[in-house]
Amino acid sequence: MELSEAVPAPANGDTDAAATDLPGAAFLATLVPDEDPTAEPTMRVYSPEEHVVPYEITRWYEEQVADQVERCRETSGR
């Protein structure tokens, strides 16, 4: 799983474009092991620049990670 800043989608002249923003480069990545349910998730921070992440976004991301961990462990029988 990755957390990145949104970047503007390239203008292609289509006024009905569904996406106005696209994911930028990830600055927080979480590896959720699905082959070994006993392994804990790990996080890697990529930050050549200082990133400020609002607390609510951090909480939301952590909840997404926790849900993914739970799904992986349920499918593996742990």
The 8 nearest C-alpha neighbors of each residue, nearest first, counted from 0:
[[1, 29, 28, 30, 2, 64, 31, 27],
 [2, 0, 28, 27, 25, 29, 3, 26],
 [1, 3, 27, 25, 26, 28, 0, 4],
 [4, 2, 25, 23, 26, 24, 22, 5],
 [3, 5, 23, 22, 6, 24, 2, 25],
 [4, 6, 22, 23, 21, 20, 3, 7],
 [5, 7, 21, 20, 23, 22, 8, 4],
 [8, 6, 20, 19, 21, 9, 5, 10],
 [7, 9, 20, 19, 21, 10, 6, 18],
 [10, 8, 11, 7, 19, 20, 21, 6],
 [11, 9, 12, 8, 13, 7, 19, 16],
 [10, 12, 13, 9, 14, 16, 8, 15],
 [11, 13, 10, 14, 16, 15, 9, 8],
 [14, 12, 15, 11, 16, 10, 17, 9],
 [13, 15, 16, 12, 11, 17, 10, 19],
 [16, 14, 13, 17, 12, 18, 19, 11],
 [17, 15, 14, 13, 18, 19, 11, 12],
 [18, 16, 15, 19, 14, 20, 13, 8],
 [19, 17, 20, 16, 8, 21, 7, 15],
 [18, 20, 8, 7, 17, 21, 16, 9],
 [21, 19, 7, 8, 6, 18, 5, 22],
 [20, 22, 6, 5, 8, 7, 23, 18],
 [23, 21, 5, 3, 6, 4, 24, 20],
 [22, 24, 4, 5, 6, 3, 25, 21],
 [23, 25, 3, 26, 22, 4, 2, 5],
 [26, 24, 3, 2, 27, 1, 23, 28],
 [25, 27, 45, 3, 44, 46, 2, 24],
 [28, 26, 44, 2, 25, 1, 43, 45],
 [29, 27, 1, 43, 42, 0, 2, 44],
 [30, 28, 42, 0, 41, 31, 1, 43],
 [29, 31, 41, 40, 32, 42, 0, 28],
 [30, 32, 40, 68, 33, 29, 41, 67],
 [33, 31, 34, 35, 30, 40, 38, 36],
 [32, 34, 71, 35, 36, 31, 72, 75],
 [33, 35, 32, 36, 75, 71, 38, 37],
 [36, 34, 37, 33, 38, 32, 75, 72],
 [37, 35, 72, 38, 33, 34, 77, 32],
 [36, 38, 35, 39, 77, 72, 32, 34],
 [39, 37, 36, 35, 32, 40, 31, 33],
 [38, 40, 37, 41, 32, 31, 36, 68],
 [41, 39, 31, 30, 32, 38, 29, 42],
 [42, 40, 30, 29, 39, 43, 31, 28],
 [43, 41, 29, 28, 30, 44, 40, 27],
 [42, 44, 28, 27, 29, 45, 41, 26],
 [43, 45, 27, 26, 46, 28, 42, 25],
 [46, 44, 26, 27, 43, 47, 25, 28],
 [45, 47, 48, 26, 44, 49, 50, 27],
 [46, 48, 45, 49, 26, 50, 44, 24],
 [49, 47, 46, 50, 45, 26, 51, 44],
 [48, 50, 46, 51, 47, 45, 52, 26],
 [51, 49, 48, 52, 46, 26, 47, 4],
 [50, 52, 53, 49, 54, 48, 57, 56],
 [51, 53, 50, 54, 56, 57, 55, 4],
 [54, 52, 56, 55, 57, 51, 58, 50],
 [53, 55, 57, 56, 58, 52, 59, 51],
 [56, 54, 58, 57, 53, 59, 52, 60],
 [57, 55, 59, 53, 58, 54, 60, 52],
 [56, 58, 54, 60, 55, 59, 61, 53],
 [59, 57, 55, 61, 56, 60, 54, 62],
 [58, 60, 56, 62, 57, 61, 55, 63],
 [61, 59, 63, 57, 62, 58, 56, 64],
 [60, 62, 64, 58, 63, 59, 65, 57],
 [61, 63, 65, 59, 60, 64, 66, 58],
 [64, 62, 60, 66, 61, 65, 67, 59],
 [63, 65, 61, 67, 62, 66, 68, 60],
 [66, 64, 62, 68, 67, 63, 61, 69],
 [67, 65, 69, 63, 64, 68, 62, 70],
 [66, 68, 64, 70, 69, 65, 71, 63],
 [69, 67, 65, 71, 66, 70, 72, 64],
 [68, 70, 66, 72, 67, 71, 73, 65],
 [71, 69, 67, 73, 72, 68, 66, 74],
 [72, 70, 68, 33, 74, 69, 73, 67],
 [71, 73, 75, 77, 69, 36, 70, 74],
 [74, 72, 70, 76, 75, 71, 77, 69],
 [75, 73, 71, 72, 76, 70, 77, 33],
 [74, 76, 72, 73, 77, 71, 36, 33],
 [77, 75, 73, 74, 72, 36, 71, 70],
 [76, 72, 75, 73, 36, 74, 37, 71]]
